[in-house]
């Protein structure tokens, strides 16, 4: 691939492709997929295209093998695919997906074959092994004990699959984050799930509100979990957790997590000082980005 492109969305896989400075961005917005271009590093970004502009895009996923770009839409907008990577027309994918609020997208590639996962609201998980042409529900997700208690604070109070996180070395293992209700793990490729809940406490105001899970690529027992109560870290695969950045500190409501690809001790975290209930009072989220160079022990 000669192009240097980044794909940005709140609940997709935020990945850059290429070997040089990024000169094109595909960004998910409340008014479609926006294409931004620049000629060189340091030059301004210019909007060069906008597609699906009547839809609220929550997740983008690019498949490098087929060069297809998938877009998951909020508010019953459904799932769409651009067969040429977002440059041309889009078509809607509906074969097997019974829920049209597509909240999150993820993919894994095993022996050159891609499996795509789509998380929805109300909370359900679908998978496709043919690049989105057909889908089947991972029904074991809805059989998890306690799933009837999953919820979401804003009306209509439907829980959703916030994100799907693939294990870096075991293709049969992945995690599903339910907002609001559970951090789930499967080790048999979705045939069954178990809940990981050692991070949660009865006094939590944002009970089991899980946002993001970040797994160390070479030490998968080391994971970071962003929640409505702050940031948690486990060094034993989720048996125990430490609350390494909590409410009352600069970022009490973390949303996004990234590892520095050149230094895996460096963690980047983005979010807000307070939870969304406070944002609506004055229209200010008071958001920021923090960095830790010591695996979450300290932040600047």
N, C-alpha and C positions, 0 to 999 in steps of 0.2 A: 504494500500500500504506500503510495507516494504522498498522499495528502496527510496533513497533521491536523487531526480533528478531535474535539472534545464534545462529549454528550452530557448535558447537564439536566437533571430533573430531581424533584424532591424525593421520589420513591422508586427510581429506576437504578440502573448501575452507572454511576458517574465515572466514566473511563475515558482516557485519551488514547488515541491510536496514532502511530507514526513514530518517527525517530528524531524529529526536530521541533522547532518552536511551533506551537499551535497557531494556525492562521484561520481556522474556521470553528465555530461553535454552533451546535444545535441545542437550543434551550427550550425546555417545556415552560409554558406560561399559561395564564388564565385566558389568553386569547390566541391559542394555537401554538404551533412549533415555529420558533423564530430562528432564522439563520443569520449569524453574525460573521462578518469577514474582516480581516485586516491584512495588509501587505507584508508587514514586518513587525517584529517585536518592538513595542513602544509606540507603534502607530495606533490611531483610534480605531475602535470597532465600529463597523457600519452595518446596519440591518440591510441585508440583501434579498431576503425573502421571508414570507410568512405563509404557512399552510395550516389547514384545519382551524382557521381563525375563529370559527364559531364554537369551538370546544375548549374546555378547561383541561389542559394536559397535566397529569400528575406524574407520569412515568414514561421515560424513554429507554429503549433497549436496542442496541446495535449488535447484529450478529455478523462478525467479520468474515465467516465462511461464505455466507450467501449475500452479504452486503445489504441485507434487509434491515430497515429501521422500524421498530414497533413503538406504538404510542398508546398508552392507557389513559383513559379519560374519566374524569369525575362526572357526577350528576347524570348517570345513565348515558354517558357519551359513548361507551363501549370501547372496543379494542380495534386498532387500525394498524395497517402495515404499508410501508412504502417499499416496493420491490427494488428500487434503485437507491436506497439509502437516504431518502428524504429529499431528493432533488426533483422528483416529479409527482405523479399522482399517488393518491392513497386509496386503499380499499378496506372495507370493514370486514373483520373476522368474527363470525358468529357460530361456527359449527361446533357445538358442544358446550359453549359457555352460556350458562343460564342466568348469569347476573351481569348487568351492563355497567355497573359502577366499578371500573377497573382501578384499583388503588395502587398496586405495586407490580413490578416486573423484575424478574431475575432469570439468569440462564447459567447452565453449566455445559461444558464440552468434555466428553469422554470418548477417546479414540476417534476424534474427529466428528463425532455426532453431537448435535446440540439438543438439549432439553430446555424448554422455556416454561417458566412458572408465572402464573398470573394470580395475584391476590385481589380479592374483591371486598366490597361492602354491600350487604352484610357479610360477615367473615366467612369466606370459603376460599379454597385453593384449587386451581386448575393447572394441568400440565399438558404440554404438547411435545411430541417427539418428531413432528414433521413440519417444523418451522411455522407453526401457527395455523396450518390448514385444518386441523381437527384437534379437539381438546377433550380431556376426561377430568372429572373432578377427583381430587385426592380426598375421598370421603372420610377417611380415618380422622381427619382434622376435626370434623364436627362431632366425632364420637368421644372426644376427650372429656373425661369427667370434669364437671364444673363449667362446661361451655355455655350452659344456659344462663350463667351469671355474667358473661361477657357483656360489655356495654360501651357507650361512648357518651361523654357529658353533653355535647350539643345535640339538640333535636336533629333527626328522629331517634337518636340514641342507638344507632346501629354500630356494633363493633366492626373493625375492618382489619385486614391483613396489612399491617404497616410496612413490613419488609420481609423478604425471604433471603437468608444468608447461607451460602454454600460453604461446606467445610473445605479447607484448602488442600487436603490430601486424601480424604475418603469420600468418593462420589456417592456413597449410599447415605451419607450423613448430611443433614441440613437443618436449619433452624427457621422457625416461623414466629414472627412477633405479632401478637394480637393487641391492638389498641382499642379497647382497654381490657386486659384480662389475663394474658399469659405469655410467657416465653416458652416455646415448645421445641423439642428436639426429636428428630427421627434418626435412627441408625439403620433402618431397613428400607430406605428409599420411599418413605411415605406409607408403608403398610401399617405402622403404628406410631404414636407420638407419646412422649412423656413430658410433663411440665418440669421446668427448672424454676424454683421459686425462692432460693436461699437469699436473694437480694431483698425480698419484700418483708415488711414488718406491719403488724396490725395497726400501728399508729400513723402509717403513711397517709398523707392527704390525697396523693395521686396514686391510688391503689393499683399496683401492677400496670402502670402506664408505661409501656416499653416502646422506645422509639427506634433505636439503632443498636446493632451488635457488630462489633469489630473484632475479628479474629486474627491473631498474629500468624503470618504465613508460614513460619518455620517452627513455631511453638504453639500449636493450636489449643493447648490448655490455658494459654494466656488470652483472655478476652476482656473487652471493654463493653459495658452496657449503658447506653444513655437512656434515662427514664425521666418521668415527671418529678422525681425526687432528687435528681442529680446524676452523677456518673459513678458507676460501680466497676470494679475490676476483680477478676478472678484469675488465679494462677493454677487452678486445679480443675479446669473444665466446667465450673459451675457448682461444685460442691459447696464452696464458701465464697463470699464476696466481701470486698472492702469498699466503703463509700468514700471515694477519693476526691469528690467535689460535690458539695451538697447545697441545699437551699440556704439562702443567706449570704452565700459567696457571690462573686461577680456573675457567674452563670448558674443559676439555680434550675434552669429548664433547658438542658442540652438537647439538640435535635440531630446534629450531624457529626460524624467521626471519620477521620482519615489517618492512615499511617503515612509518614514520609517514606516514599519508595527507596530512598537512598540511605535512610537511617531509621530502622524499625523501633528504636527507642523513642522516637519523636512522634507524638500524637497531636493532631489538630482537632479542635472541638469548636463547633458553632452552635449558638443558641441565644437565649434571652435571659435576662436577670430574673424575671417572674413568669408565671404561667399565663396562658392566653386570656384567662378571665380578667387579668389586670390590663392586658393590651387594649381591650375594648373600652375601658374607662376613659382613656385619653388618646387612644389611637397610636400609642407608641409602644413598640415591643422591647426597646432598649437592648438590642441585640449586639453581639460582638463575636470575635474569634479569639480563642485562647490556644496557646501552644505549651506542651510539656516536652522536655527533652530527657526526662527520666522516668518514662513509662507511667506517668500520671501522679508522681509524688508531689510535684510542684507545677504551677501554671503561671504564665505571663501573657 
